[in-house]
Amino acid sequence: MSAGATSGPRRPGREILLTGATGFLGMETLVRLLDRGEEKIAVLIRAEDDDGAAERLAGVLARLYDEPPAAAARVRPLRGDLLAPELGLSARDRAELVGSVDRIIHCAASISFELPLQEAREINVGGVANVIELAREIAATGALRRLVHVSTAYVSGRHAGRFGEMDLDLGQEFRNTYERSKHEAEHLLAQADDLPVVVARPSIVVGHRASGWTPVFNVIYWPMRAYERGLLREVPARRDSIVDFVPVDYVTDGIVALLDDADASGTYNLVAGERALSAGELVALHSSLSGRAPVRFVPQETVAGVPATGQPAAGQSAVGLPAGAEAFAPYFDVRCSFTDERAREVLTRAGVEKPHPSDYLGRLIGYARRTSWGKRPTTRQGSFVSAR
């Protein structure tokens, strides 16, 4: 799928280009790069002007830190647009990037499950095409060491059975335009075999394993919140459905390891894999942590609160989950298991262990409770203090 990374020592003064730094995974990646204490970081930010880009970066740092570290001075915001020709960069900024960047981490994407397909493609496929174009310009100077693209394990779509790291087309259908567009983006990257590309495929990304910190409460958080509030007694899901989720720090461990490992090539599933819980196991674990009776698994048409007419009760969706959660319901009817032997090999070399969900689910719930499920958020830095 990709050419090998450029060998040899890093050139002094080179930069990492990070896209998507205003999103959950991009923010955590930015922290990890700052913690390394050595790189300069250019951050592509959509804004009307340079001042707007700087203001948005300041907002990101304010969500991460009570007081930004001195290392934050190494981050420079660049006004750009993933969808615009040449990434919407000025001629000067683009020339500077081509002359300074040797590694790219592409986290930016639309993670909406409900966009029309054309819009999802414009962001998740067209944006990748624009990043590839920039990467080729950098590669032409001989400087490009690595392009890490963040995809999703759910390019597997509705496939039932094992889905390996080098699998892509198994005749699967897709749950939504997000999955389809990310699948199409991987096809585009497969054609860029002249570049040192690696693809990182996380499954469902949840909060930090040590503090529970997350700015986003979706997917598995929806039913957990409803359960905590006593709004969910029955759930329209399969007890044996596979719920594969991983903490954000494990995913960023993988991204950074793939950025650094000169032997890495191809696609890597950053997933729970053999440690993934079934829906039944997740419910039982949550019940043991909360002290509440576990929910029951029932066919959709018999969910409490949904009359025989099919009209949901107030505050519920047509599938028996809280209103707004319909888009996530299909992820509780998953029959696909992910393999991750290649990712574990790279992460083992980097000294990273894969956690078990039972080791950190309590901290996810604890952070959610302390922040009223995101209504009273804390900084990432502050979340570690409150988790003690």
VENBELBEL-V618541 format. One record per backbone hydrogen bond with DSSP energy under -1.0 kcal/mol. NH is the residue of the N-H (numbers start at 1). CO is the residue of the C=O. If there is no record, write none. Layout:
# VENBELBEL-V618541
{{NH:CO} {NH:CO}}
This chain:
# VENBELBEL-V618541
{{3:195} {14:11} {15:100} {16:40} {17:103} {18:42} {19:105} {23:20} {27:23} {28:24} {29:25} {30:26} {31:27} {32:28} {33:29} {34:30} {35:31} {37:34} {41:74} {42:16} {43:76} {44:18} {45:78} {53:49} {54:50} {55:51} {56:52} {57:53} {58:54} {59:55} {60:56} {61:57} {62:58} {63:59} {64:60} {65:61} {72:69} {73:70} {74:71} {75:72} {76:41} {78:43} {80:45} {81:87} {84:81} {87:84} {88:85} {89:86} {94:90} {95:91} {96:92} {97:93} {98:94} {99:95} {100:97} {101:97} {102:15} {103:15} {104:146} {105:17} {106:148} {107:19} {120:116} {121:117} {122:118} {123:119} {124:120} {125:121} {126:121} {129:125} {130:126} {131:127} {132:128} {133:129} {134:130} {135:131} {136:132} {137:133} {138:134} {139:135} {140:136} {141:138} {142:139} {143:138} {145:102} {146:102} {147:196} {148:104} {149:198} {150:106} {151:200} {153:202} {155:152} {156:153} {157:154} {158:173} {159:156} {161:335} {163:337} {180:176} {181:177} {182:178} {183:179} {184:180} {185:181} {186:182} {187:183} {188:184} {189:185} {190:186} {192:189} {195:192} {197:195} {198:147} {199:266} {200:149} {201:268} {203:270} {204:244} {206:246} {208:213} {212:208} {221:218} {222:219} {224:220} {225:221} {226:222} {227:223} {228:224} {229:225} {230:227} {231:226} {235:296} {237:235} {238:332} {241:238} {242:334} {243:277} {246:204} {248:206} {251:247} {252:248} {253:249} {254:250} {255:251} {256:252} {257:253} {258:254} {259:255} {260:256} {261:257} {264:261} {266:197} {268:199} {270:201} {271:269} {275:272} {276:273} {277:243} {279:241} {280:239} {282:278} {283:279} {284:280} {285:281} {286:282} {287:283} {288:284} {289:285} {290:286} {291:287} {296:233} {298:235} {302:299} {303:300} {306:303} {307:311} {310:307} {313:305} {316:313} {317:321} {320:317} {323:315} {325:322} {328:325} {331:328} {332:329} {333:330} {337:161} {339:163} {344:340} {345:341} {346:342} {347:343} {348:344} {349:345} {350:346} {351:348} {352:347} {359:356} {360:357} {361:357} {364:360} {365:361} {366:362} {367:363} {368:364} {369:365} {370:366} {371:367} {372:369} {373:368} {375:372} {376:371} {380:63} {381:64} {383:379} {386:382} {387:383} {388:385}}
